[in-house]
Amino acid sequence: MDRDRASARLRVLLRHLSCRSAGTVIARHTSGVGSLASFHPQQFQYTRENNVLSLEQRKFYEENGFLVIKNLVSDADIQRFRNEFERICREEVKPFGLSVMRDVTIPKSEYVPSEKVVSKVQDFQEDEELFRYCTLPEILKYVECFTGPNIMAMHTMLINKPPDSGKKTSRHPLHQDLHYFPFRPSNSIVCAWTAMEDIDRNNGCLVVLPGTHKGPLKPHDYPQWEGGVNIMFHGIQDYDKNNGRVHLVMEKGDTVFFHPLLIHGSGRNKTQGFRKAISCHFADANCHYIDVEGTSQENIEKEVVSVAKKKYGFKEITLKDVWTFRGRVVKGQRINL
Ligand SMILES: O=C(O)CCC(=O)C(=O)O
């Protein structure tokens, strides 16, 4: 795509994403992209027919690899997730398997149990209160459009992006989530990411590179950032710098669904508040595990296995074991995963 077309498409995307009405935020097709009338359902690769998504929404996801649904999760549910997160930070509850992460700029010696030192909790599949997010009917209704009816919740996170210390470590480098996943096919995996408050460029919104879900999985590694990098924040070393970027400005409760090959990241939090979002990666229970040995995913496999060995005290554990433990069925049957 040449630069003019890329920037025209970006402008259209931005106009639609900034639309503030309740309902769905989707971009319309631009010149150079076929009209809806001439679109044939057999061309769909990334979405499934189930009468939830409109033709326009399906086409938007097919072309861009993400779809924002406005106002999907209620304030009451978000408040419950917030309360539970605070309880975890104060160490009032310790759900089995949960990882509590802190920003790289906070030394271990300064660790006091409080929301202010936790940048993320992940693997909350054993915390029934947070895990409710992954079972919300309004979320699963959309997830099914990408995974089909047998749904596994595979990876859960609540991200509490801290105010940046000045070292720019609150950024999340551009990456593809599939780098972390030893299961396929990628088109049967989707992330749901819900803003727990209004999120914009000031507090570090998601940034996505539309259309990159159509490309291959790229090699990832730690970026060479002067101020340090958070654990497991692998980034893509090489990507097309001319690919347009879209900053997803979202209101509390808005949810973006995106493909695991979509290149995305998030910016620095320039405010004094902690920017919160809750997310889950879902997969079709028919997905299968792959062996990542000899692939670009070997580096993350080594890291995850080594952390899991320490965390659970096992001498032998495989990447597949880690994911089998993380995964929980949320609709239909547990099949391969
Ligand atoms: O919430 C964010 O800042 C980015 C999260 C993200 O992209 C991830 O954890 O994969």
Ligand as a Chemical Component Dictionary entry (heavy atoms), coordinates in Angstrom:
data_LIG
# 
_chem_comp.id                   LIG 
_chem_comp.type                 NON-POLYMER 
_chem_comp.pdbx_formal_charge   0 
_chem_comp.three_letter_code    LIG 
# 
loop_
_chem_comp_atom.comp_id 
_chem_comp_atom.atom_id 
_chem_comp_atom.alt_atom_id 
_chem_comp_atom.type_symbol 
_chem_comp_atom.charge 
_chem_comp_atom.model_Cartn_x 
_chem_comp_atom.model_Cartn_y 
_chem_comp_atom.model_Cartn_z 
_chem_comp_atom.pdbx_ordinal 
LIG O1 O1 O 0 -2.564 -2.992 28.057 1  
LIG C1 C1 C 0 -1.512 -2.709 27.503 2  
LIG O2 O2 O 0 -0.897 -1.701 27.753 3  
LIG C2 C2 C 0 -0.921 -3.605 26.444 4  
LIG C3 C3 C 0 -1.173 -5.007 26.744 5  
LIG C4 C4 C 0 -0.655 -5.914 25.704 6  
LIG O3 O3 O 0 -0.556 -5.613 24.561 7  
LIG C5 C5 C 0 -0.254 -7.243 26.092 8  
LIG O4 O4 O 0 -0.082 -7.504 27.296 9  
LIG O5 O5 O 0 -0.071 -8.101 25.188 10 
# 
loop_
_chem_comp_bond.comp_id 
_chem_comp_bond.atom_id_1 
_chem_comp_bond.atom_id_2 
_chem_comp_bond.value_order 
_chem_comp_bond.pdbx_ordinal 
LIG O1 C1 DOUB 1 
LIG C1 O2 SING 2 
LIG C1 C2 SING 3 
LIG C2 C3 SING 4 
LIG C3 C4 SING 5 
LIG C4 O3 DOUB 6 
LIG C4 C5 SING 7 
LIG C5 O4 DOUB 8 
LIG C5 O5 SING 9 
# 
